[in-house]
């Protein structure tokens, strides 16, 4: 098979779509496979949540140039988009451009990546075999060939469980009807689920705080709603972040608002609390675990919202030669750069193709998935990753190695749970 094949992009979120734009600029053919019915499906799961990064840092520069060339007007740089606005005002227009639209497959779930005709153990001549991408769409299995693969599927679809050990807590699966993984729209489509209920939010990052704020808006309308905040951290103070010192004011404001909710008694804090069991008692839930070294339990819970971070899915990489850090599950070369025990978002050094290179030539994991379980990822970092990789695919190694990323100083991102 000596013919030339396109580069396969897996995932149609912001980083995957940026990769498409950069490949267009480099005159490299591509195919983009997105399992959702439209681009940006993960963002649509939190479409009501406003980002803490303004449009200035959430639009890829090359994607913007391509859009503007077709008459698109960029939103005000200083405004903060919601997840839904990101899709409606940026990703969907980008997906409709004539340079990109014909190369997008939606509704396609990738189930396997491999070198065509050889297995993982075969070394001799390995790089001469194209990649084979197997995906399912509308109940049928399809096959495409690629000269390279960019995996930009993110981690949103594989959230961490409530269990403090990193595994599903005992009873968590049995009670999933009353557990939500993500940021619910408590004042909208999920109102009946949470109004007047006892709701426990598990986690200490920005998603958890957004869930608390959404529930508090519901509490304004339905005062009987009771909000519990369950954290593994020693105190809630460790979750508030940089506050006024954060150069992204909206992110600093999240922690400030959470602090006020706790101070005013609108949120009841359970900290430190490490969950190991979720048990149903009649029509209520009991959360059991450790506070310090003592066993403890929280009674009378109606609903649980889990915001404990996410992790990458490597299930379809089995026949590829890829590596992941043993602790963070990140691309190995990134581990020391992004370790949340050491770094905040703003102290992560810009990086590109050289750091993201895998043992399998021309295979790259990018975006939040490249960071594994680390929460220190910023969207602009992913844009720089795919800029560098696209340059490498085009043979422009000078541009690939050049750092073109500028980020604001940031507040503390922290470990999802410590």
URGIKA-V729940 format. One record per backbone hydrogen bond with DSSP energy under -1.0 kcal/mol. CO is the residue of the C=O (numbers start at 1). NH is the residue of the N-H. Records with the same first field share a line. If there is no record, write none. Layout:
CO = NH + NH
//
This chain:
6 = 147
7 = 31
8 = 150
9 = 33
10 = 152
12 = 40
13 = 17
14 = 18
15 = 19
16 = 20
17 = 21
18 = 22
19 = 23
20 = 24
21 = 25
22 = 26
23 = 28
24 = 27
29 = 7
31 = 9
32 = 105
33 = 11
34 = 108
36 = 107
40 = 44
43 = 46
44 = 47
46 = 49
47 = 84
49 = 83
54 = 57
55 = 58 + 59
60 = 64
61 = 65
62 = 66
63 = 67
64 = 68
65 = 69
67 = 70 + 72
68 = 71
76 = 79
77 = 56
79 = 55
81 = 51
82 = 86
83 = 87
84 = 88
85 = 89
86 = 91
87 = 92
90 = 94
91 = 95
92 = 96
94 = 97
97 = 100 + 101
100 = 103
101 = 104
103 = 32
105 = 34
109 = 136
112 = 134
114 = 132
115 = 118
119 = 122
123 = 126
125 = 128
126 = 129
130 = 116
131 = 146
132 = 114
133 = 144
134 = 111 + 112
135 = 142
136 = 109
137 = 140
140 = 137
142 = 135
144 = 133
146 = 131
148 = 8
149 = 364
150 = 10
151 = 366
155 = 158
158 = 311
163 = 166
169 = 172
170 = 278
173 = 176
175 = 178
176 = 179
178 = 304
180 = 306
184 = 186
185 = 188 + 190
188 = 191
190 = 194
191 = 195
194 = 197
197 = 226
198 = 302 + 303
199 = 228
200 = 305
201 = 230
202 = 307
205 = 209
206 = 210
207 = 211
208 = 212
209 = 213
210 = 214
211 = 215
212 = 216
213 = 217
214 = 218
215 = 219
216 = 220
218 = 222
222 = 225
226 = 199
227 = 268
228 = 201
229 = 270
230 = 203
231 = 273
235 = 238
236 = 239
237 = 240
242 = 245
243 = 246
248 = 251 + 252
249 = 253
250 = 254
251 = 255
252 = 256
253 = 257
254 = 258
255 = 259
256 = 260
257 = 261
258 = 262
259 = 263
260 = 264
261 = 266 + 267
262 = 265
268 = 229
270 = 231
274 = 290
275 = 164
276 = 170
277 = 288
279 = 286
281 = 284
284 = 281
285 = 301
286 = 279
287 = 298
288 = 276 + 277
289 = 296
290 = 274
291 = 294
294 = 291
296 = 289
298 = 287
301 = 285
303 = 200
304 = 180
305 = 202
306 = 182
309 = 160
314 = 317
316 = 113
317 = 320
320 = 322
321 = 360
325 = 329
328 = 373
330 = 325
331 = 334
332 = 335
334 = 338
335 = 339
339 = 342 + 343
344 = 347
345 = 348
352 = 356
353 = 357
360 = 363
362 = 149
364 = 151
367 = 370
369 = 372
370 = 331
371 = 374
378 = 381 + 382
379 = 383
380 = 384
381 = 385
382 = 386
383 = 387
384 = 388
385 = 389
386 = 390
387 = 391
388 = 392
389 = 393
390 = 394
391 = 396
392 = 395
395 = 397
396 = 400
397 = 401
//
